[in-house]
């Protein structure tokens, strides 16, 4: 079946299905890859996976100052945000080109 402009709907649907399968495969791979970010000169380290889930937070004992809990909170927030940005960048680098493979405008 063709539509005006010569596009074959069946071929396009096959391409969409292949792209969906490839995206699912890449997303599974991303869940097993990790990125790490730190703050406070390494006093706080955060590990996230490529799917954007935080897997681990490490806090060095030196970072724990009972007189300045806000500083520790700021370091954790900064490291988490940086880890999530890195995870997003990793995902975009892996998934970004897949939609372009169809050659459809807007994808």
mmCIF file of the C-alpha atoms, coordinates in Angstrom:
data_MODEL
# 
_entry.id   MODEL 
# 
loop_
_atom_site.group_PDB 
_atom_site.id 
_atom_site.type_symbol 
_atom_site.label_atom_id 
_atom_site.label_alt_id 
_atom_site.label_comp_id 
_atom_site.label_asym_id 
_atom_site.label_entity_id 
_atom_site.label_seq_id 
_atom_site.pdbx_PDB_ins_code 
_atom_site.Cartn_x 
_atom_site.Cartn_y 
_atom_site.Cartn_z 
_atom_site.occupancy 
_atom_site.B_iso_or_equiv 
_atom_site.pdbx_formal_charge 
_atom_site.auth_seq_id 
_atom_site.auth_comp_id 
_atom_site.auth_asym_id 
_atom_site.auth_atom_id 
_atom_site.pdbx_PDB_model_num 
ATOM 1   C CA . UNK A 1 1   ? 0.000  0.000  0.000  1.00 0.00 ? 1   UNK A CA 1 
ATOM 2   C CA . UNK A 1 2   ? 1.364  3.380  -1.004 1.00 0.00 ? 2   UNK A CA 1 
ATOM 3   C CA . UNK A 1 3   ? 0.409  6.860  0.007  1.00 0.00 ? 3   UNK A CA 1 
ATOM 4   C CA . UNK A 1 4   ? 0.742  10.007 -2.043 1.00 0.00 ? 4   UNK A CA 1 
ATOM 5   C CA . UNK A 1 5   ? 4.401  10.843 -2.442 1.00 0.00 ? 5   UNK A CA 1 
ATOM 6   C CA . UNK A 1 6   ? 5.403  7.219  -3.009 1.00 0.00 ? 6   UNK A CA 1 
ATOM 7   C CA . UNK A 1 7   ? 5.809  6.051  0.630  1.00 0.00 ? 7   UNK A CA 1 
ATOM 8   C CA . UNK A 1 8   ? 5.127  2.358  1.185  1.00 0.00 ? 8   UNK A CA 1 
ATOM 9   C CA . UNK A 1 9   ? 3.135  2.053  4.447  1.00 0.00 ? 9   UNK A CA 1 
ATOM 10  C CA . UNK A 1 10  ? 4.137  -1.592 4.997  1.00 0.00 ? 10  UNK A CA 1 
ATOM 11  C CA . UNK A 1 11  ? 7.812  -0.762 4.624  1.00 0.00 ? 11  UNK A CA 1 
ATOM 12  C CA . UNK A 1 12  ? 7.446  2.204  6.947  1.00 0.00 ? 12  UNK A CA 1 
ATOM 13  C CA . UNK A 1 13  ? 5.708  0.031  9.579  1.00 0.00 ? 13  UNK A CA 1 
ATOM 14  C CA . UNK A 1 14  ? 8.524  -2.530 9.353  1.00 0.00 ? 14  UNK A CA 1 
ATOM 15  C CA . UNK A 1 15  ? 11.063 0.237  9.880  1.00 0.00 ? 15  UNK A CA 1 
ATOM 16  C CA . UNK A 1 16  ? 9.117  1.515  12.913 1.00 0.00 ? 16  UNK A CA 1 
ATOM 17  C CA . UNK A 1 17  ? 9.022  -1.988 14.420 1.00 0.00 ? 17  UNK A CA 1 
ATOM 18  C CA . UNK A 1 18  ? 12.751 -2.437 13.851 1.00 0.00 ? 18  UNK A CA 1 
ATOM 19  C CA . UNK A 1 19  ? 13.443 0.933  15.431 1.00 0.00 ? 19  UNK A CA 1 
ATOM 20  C CA . UNK A 1 20  ? 11.293 0.057  18.468 1.00 0.00 ? 20  UNK A CA 1 
ATOM 21  C CA . UNK A 1 21  ? 13.137 -3.237 18.908 1.00 0.00 ? 21  UNK A CA 1 
ATOM 22  C CA . UNK A 1 22  ? 16.504 -1.475 18.633 1.00 0.00 ? 22  UNK A CA 1 
ATOM 23  C CA . UNK A 1 23  ? 15.429 1.191  21.135 1.00 0.00 ? 23  UNK A CA 1 
ATOM 24  C CA . UNK A 1 24  ? 14.337 -1.493 23.615 1.00 0.00 ? 24  UNK A CA 1 
ATOM 25  C CA . UNK A 1 25  ? 17.674 -3.257 23.215 1.00 0.00 ? 25  UNK A CA 1 
ATOM 26  C CA . UNK A 1 26  ? 19.632 -0.040 23.746 1.00 0.00 ? 26  UNK A CA 1 
ATOM 27  C CA . UNK A 1 27  ? 17.529 0.872  26.805 1.00 0.00 ? 27  UNK A CA 1 
ATOM 28  C CA . UNK A 1 28  ? 18.299 -2.534 28.341 1.00 0.00 ? 28  UNK A CA 1 
ATOM 29  C CA . UNK A 1 29  ? 22.003 -1.947 27.721 1.00 0.00 ? 29  UNK A CA 1 
ATOM 30  C CA . UNK A 1 30  ? 21.816 1.535  29.244 1.00 0.00 ? 30  UNK A CA 1 
ATOM 31  C CA . UNK A 1 31  ? 20.415 0.096  32.466 1.00 0.00 ? 31  UNK A CA 1 
ATOM 32  C CA . UNK A 1 32  ? 23.656 -1.877 32.874 1.00 0.00 ? 32  UNK A CA 1 
ATOM 33  C CA . UNK A 1 33  ? 26.057 0.995  32.133 1.00 0.00 ? 33  UNK A CA 1 
ATOM 34  C CA . UNK A 1 34  ? 27.049 3.475  34.807 1.00 0.00 ? 34  UNK A CA 1 
ATOM 35  C CA . UNK A 1 35  ? 28.318 7.020  35.091 1.00 0.00 ? 35  UNK A CA 1 
ATOM 36  C CA . UNK A 1 36  ? 29.867 8.659  38.134 1.00 0.00 ? 36  UNK A CA 1 
ATOM 37  C CA . UNK A 1 37  ? 29.924 12.229 39.383 1.00 0.00 ? 37  UNK A CA 1 
ATOM 38  C CA . UNK A 1 38  ? 31.450 13.799 42.459 1.00 0.00 ? 38  UNK A CA 1 
ATOM 39  C CA . UNK A 1 39  ? 31.340 16.993 44.476 1.00 0.00 ? 39  UNK A CA 1 
ATOM 40  C CA . UNK A 1 40  ? 33.466 18.542 47.179 1.00 0.00 ? 40  UNK A CA 1 
ATOM 41  C CA . UNK A 1 41  ? 36.694 17.322 45.653 1.00 0.00 ? 41  UNK A CA 1 
ATOM 42  C CA . UNK A 1 42  ? 35.468 13.733 45.735 1.00 0.00 ? 42  UNK A CA 1 
ATOM 43  C CA . UNK A 1 43  ? 33.934 13.920 49.211 1.00 0.00 ? 43  UNK A CA 1 
ATOM 44  C CA . UNK A 1 44  ? 30.602 12.838 47.710 1.00 0.00 ? 44  UNK A CA 1 
ATOM 45  C CA . UNK A 1 45  ? 30.416 10.394 44.800 1.00 0.00 ? 45  UNK A CA 1 
ATOM 46  C CA . UNK A 1 46  ? 27.229 9.375  43.028 1.00 0.00 ? 46  UNK A CA 1 
ATOM 47  C CA . UNK A 1 47  ? 26.837 6.515  40.576 1.00 0.00 ? 47  UNK A CA 1 
ATOM 48  C CA . UNK A 1 48  ? 23.857 6.406  38.204 1.00 0.00 ? 48  UNK A CA 1 
ATOM 49  C CA . UNK A 1 49  ? 22.983 4.013  35.421 1.00 0.00 ? 49  UNK A CA 1 
ATOM 50  C CA . UNK A 1 50  ? 22.248 4.988  31.845 1.00 0.00 ? 50  UNK A CA 1 
ATOM 51  C CA . UNK A 1 51  ? 18.526 4.622  32.520 1.00 0.00 ? 51  UNK A CA 1 
ATOM 52  C CA . UNK A 1 52  ? 18.757 7.525  34.989 1.00 0.00 ? 52  UNK A CA 1 
ATOM 53  C CA . UNK A 1 53  ? 18.514 5.610  38.253 1.00 0.00 ? 53  UNK A CA 1 
ATOM 54  C CA . UNK A 1 54  ? 20.854 6.419  41.140 1.00 0.00 ? 54  UNK A CA 1 
ATOM 55  C CA . UNK A 1 55  ? 22.678 3.234  42.096 1.00 0.00 ? 55  UNK A CA 1 
ATOM 56  C CA . UNK A 1 56  ? 25.073 4.381  44.806 1.00 0.00 ? 56  UNK A CA 1 
ATOM 57  C CA . UNK A 1 57  ? 26.008 7.410  46.899 1.00 0.00 ? 57  UNK A CA 1 
ATOM 58  C CA . UNK A 1 58  ? 29.335 7.416  48.713 1.00 0.00 ? 58  UNK A CA 1 
ATOM 59  C CA . UNK A 1 59  ? 30.092 10.019 51.387 1.00 0.00 ? 59  UNK A CA 1 
ATOM 60  C CA . UNK A 1 60  ? 33.555 10.293 52.878 1.00 0.00 ? 60  UNK A CA 1 
ATOM 61  C CA . UNK A 1 61  ? 33.603 10.714 56.674 1.00 0.00 ? 61  UNK A CA 1 
ATOM 62  C CA . UNK A 1 62  ? 35.405 14.031 56.252 1.00 0.00 ? 62  UNK A CA 1 
ATOM 63  C CA . UNK A 1 63  ? 32.369 15.424 54.441 1.00 0.00 ? 63  UNK A CA 1 
ATOM 64  C CA . UNK A 1 64  ? 30.159 14.957 57.496 1.00 0.00 ? 64  UNK A CA 1 
ATOM 65  C CA . UNK A 1 65  ? 30.330 18.151 59.520 1.00 0.00 ? 65  UNK A CA 1 
ATOM 66  C CA . UNK A 1 66  ? 27.596 18.199 62.186 1.00 0.00 ? 66  UNK A CA 1 
ATOM 67  C CA . UNK A 1 67  ? 27.931 21.986 62.329 1.00 0.00 ? 67  UNK A CA 1 
ATOM 68  C CA . UNK A 1 68  ? 27.271 22.386 58.575 1.00 0.00 ? 68  UNK A CA 1 
ATOM 69  C CA . UNK A 1 69  ? 24.706 19.823 57.355 1.00 0.00 ? 69  UNK A CA 1 
ATOM 70  C CA . UNK A 1 70  ? 23.659 22.200 54.567 1.00 0.00 ? 70  UNK A CA 1 
ATOM 71  C CA . UNK A 1 71  ? 27.053 21.887 52.905 1.00 0.00 ? 71  UNK A CA 1 
ATOM 72  C CA . UNK A 1 72  ? 26.729 18.089 52.792 1.00 0.00 ? 72  UNK A CA 1 
ATOM 73  C CA . UNK A 1 73  ? 23.220 18.438 51.377 1.00 0.00 ? 73  UNK A CA 1 
ATOM 74  C CA . UNK A 1 74  ? 24.509 20.807 48.702 1.00 0.00 ? 74  UNK A CA 1 
ATOM 75  C CA . UNK A 1 75  ? 27.323 18.421 47.750 1.00 0.00 ? 75  UNK A CA 1 
ATOM 76  C CA . UNK A 1 76  ? 24.912 15.488 47.497 1.00 0.00 ? 76  UNK A CA 1 
ATOM 77  C CA . UNK A 1 77  ? 22.468 17.516 45.413 1.00 0.00 ? 77  UNK A CA 1 
ATOM 78  C CA . UNK A 1 78  ? 25.236 18.701 43.096 1.00 0.00 ? 78  UNK A CA 1 
ATOM 79  C CA . UNK A 1 79  ? 26.690 15.229 42.614 1.00 0.00 ? 79  UNK A CA 1 
ATOM 80  C CA . UNK A 1 80  ? 23.256 13.655 42.022 1.00 0.00 ? 80  UNK A CA 1 
ATOM 81  C CA . UNK A 1 81  ? 22.330 16.305 39.462 1.00 0.00 ? 81  UNK A CA 1 
ATOM 82  C CA . UNK A 1 82  ? 25.643 15.887 37.645 1.00 0.00 ? 82  UNK A CA 1 
ATOM 83  C CA . UNK A 1 83  ? 25.280 12.085 37.607 1.00 0.00 ? 83  UNK A CA 1 
ATOM 84  C CA . UNK A 1 84  ? 21.762 12.378 36.199 1.00 0.00 ? 84  UNK A CA 1 
ATOM 85  C CA . UNK A 1 85  ? 22.993 14.819 33.521 1.00 0.00 ? 85  UNK A CA 1 
ATOM 86  C CA . UNK A 1 86  ? 25.758 12.374 32.584 1.00 0.00 ? 86  UNK A CA 1 
ATOM 87  C CA . UNK A 1 87  ? 23.257 9.495  32.447 1.00 0.00 ? 87  UNK A CA 1 
ATOM 88  C CA . UNK A 1 88  ? 20.977 11.566 30.220 1.00 0.00 ? 88  UNK A CA 1 
ATOM 89  C CA . UNK A 1 89  ? 23.874 12.476 27.930 1.00 0.00 ? 89  UNK A CA 1 
ATOM 90  C CA . UNK A 1 90  ? 24.813 8.798  27.676 1.00 0.00 ? 90  UNK A CA 1 
ATOM 91  C CA . UNK A 1 91  ? 21.229 7.844  26.813 1.00 0.00 ? 91  UNK A CA 1 
ATOM 92  C CA . UNK A 1 92  ? 20.942 10.624 24.236 1.00 0.00 ? 92  UNK A CA 1 
ATOM 93  C CA . UNK A 1 93  ? 24.176 9.558  22.588 1.00 0.00 ? 93  UNK A CA 1 
ATOM 94  C CA . UNK A 1 94  ? 22.888 5.991  22.263 1.00 0.00 ? 94  UNK A CA 1 
ATOM 95  C CA . UNK A 1 95  ? 19.237 6.671  21.421 1.00 0.00 ? 95  UNK A CA 1 
ATOM 96  C CA . UNK A 1 96  ? 19.512 9.972  19.556 1.00 0.00 ? 96  UNK A CA 1 
ATOM 97  C CA . UNK A 1 97  ? 20.323 8.583  16.132 1.00 0.00 ? 97  UNK A CA 1 
ATOM 98  C CA . UNK A 1 98  ? 17.695 5.850  16.107 1.00 0.00 ? 98  UNK A CA 1 
ATOM 99  C CA . UNK A 1 99  ? 14.680 8.003  15.225 1.00 0.00 ? 99  UNK A CA 1 
ATOM 100 C CA . UNK A 1 100 ? 16.601 9.672  12.416 1.00 0.00 ? 100 UNK A CA 1 
ATOM 101 C CA . UNK A 1 101 ? 17.008 6.289  10.737 1.00 0.00 ? 101 UNK A CA 1 
ATOM 102 C CA . UNK A 1 102 ? 13.444 6.413  9.477  1.00 0.00 ? 102 UNK A CA 1 
ATOM 103 C CA . UNK A 1 103 ? 13.935 9.627  7.577  1.00 0.00 ? 103 UNK A CA 1 
ATOM 104 C CA . UNK A 1 104 ? 10.574 10.940 8.760  1.00 0.00 ? 104 UNK A CA 1 
ATOM 105 C CA . UNK A 1 105 ? 10.247 14.614 9.536  1.00 0.00 ? 105 UNK A CA 1 
ATOM 106 C CA . UNK A 1 106 ? 9.708  15.375 13.215 1.00 0.00 ? 106 UNK A CA 1 
ATOM 107 C CA . UNK A 1 107 ? 11.258 12.134 14.514 1.00 0.00 ? 107 UNK A CA 1 
# 
